[in-house]
Amino acid sequence: MDILISKKKKIPKAKLKELGLDGVFFLTPENSAILDYDDKEELRRKVSSAHSKGKIIVIQGSNDEINRIAVSDKRVSILLSPERKRKQDYMHVRNSGLNHVLCDLARKNDVAIGINYSELKKLSSKERADRLGRISQYIKICRKRKASIILASFESSPNSIYDLRSFGFSLGMSSDQLKSALEKAKDIFNNKI
């Protein structure tokens, strides 16, 4: 399954079969809230508002406080790209936006960590290299702490499942981790919609 951010549109079954997909889930303004805030009080208000409307809540990764709020809240479904606004790494460790404590909270509260495949394709080579290193680091932490990961397109048109798989393997995902990363979307969408 792939997750797209666009208006629902009919994708022919032949096209889905060609891409190796069983189906596609759409994040639309009617069924979801994609929140990108650096102010924690504003974020909390928007989460409450979206939850009261029964929407799937996706929070874009930001600073440490925002990432912590996202994984601590059971109403949130996905923390998307926790490494996104990181500018500089630490001396001996990448600044991935996640650590073992946040991964434990994500597992406990059933918040999936989202990897935005399409956003990474659009970055410059230096930015992409930095982000891939950070993602690779938090994949290892998520595997140790058994936190869920979602690997999906998050854009307007689906990507091939084969591209997503090879991308996941290149980041160091195990085959079990990759399988659950590609199927976690079913759990989220079946429970919320």
C-alpha positions, -999 to +999 in steps of 0.1 A: +000+000+000+011+035-007+000+068+009-007+098-013-014+134-003-039+146-028-076+146-038-089+111-043-086+101-078-093+069-097-061+050-103-067+021-128-061-014-113-037-021-142-016+008-132-016-004-095-007-039-106+022-026-127+035-007-097+031-038-075+006-021-052-026-036-037-041-002-032-035+035-024-046+055+006-053+092+002-047+118+029-072+145+020-083+176+040-116+157+047-100+126+063-067+139+077-048+168+092-011+172+082+002+196+108+035+215+105+039+239+135+069+249+156+047+264+183+038+236+207+006+252+221-007+259+186+001+223+177-018+209+207-048+230+197-047+218+161-044+181+173-074+185+196-094+201+168-085+174+142-092+146+167-126+160+175-134+158+138-122+122+136-093+129+113-060+110+109-033+132+124+001+135+108+027+157+123+056+170+103+089+165+122+105+196+137+125+204+168+129+180+198+099+194+216+075+190+187+088+155+180+083+146+217+047+160+216+040+140+185+051+106+198+036+112+233+001+118+220-021+087+213-043+107+190-014+112+165-010+085+138+023+094+121+053+115+129+065+123+094+102+130+088+115+137+123+149+146+108+134+172+085+145+205+102+178+193+116+206+215+105+237+201+122+248+167+135+265+161+169+301+153+171+298+114+173+261+109+164+237+120+138+210+144+149+181+123+136+153+138+156+147+105+174+163+087+202+156+056+222+132+074+246+111+089+218+110+055+200+098+038+232+071+065+235+061+060+198+058+022+203+038+027+235+014+052+219+012+035+185+026+064+166+043+054+134+075+071+122+070+081+085+097+082+059+087+106+030+103+090-001+092+117-025+105+146-005+139+129-004+140+126-042+136+164-045+165+174-023+200+185-034+226+157-032+242+172-001+209+176+018+198+141+006+230+125+019+227+142+053+190+132+056+196+096+045+223+092+072+199+105+098+171+082+086+195+052+086+203+060+122+168+062+134+158+030+115+183+011+137+169+027+168+133+019+158+143-017+151+158-021+185+129-005+203+103-021+180+088+012+170+067+012+138+079+028+106+059+038+075+076+040+041+055+057+015+054+083-013+034+110+005+029+129-028+002+131-056+012+100-076+022+065-064+057+051-066+065+015-075+066-009-045+099-021-060+114+014-057+102+017-021+116-018-012+150-012-027+151+023-010+142+007+024+169-020+020+195+006+010+187+025+043+194-007+063+159-019+070+156-056+077+131-076+056+107-079+085+109-042+092+104-033+056+074-056+053+057-040+083+067-005+071+049-011+038+018-026+055+015-003+085-007+021+065-034-006+063-036-006+101-038+031+105-064+037+077-086+007+087-087+018+123-094+055+116-116+056+085 
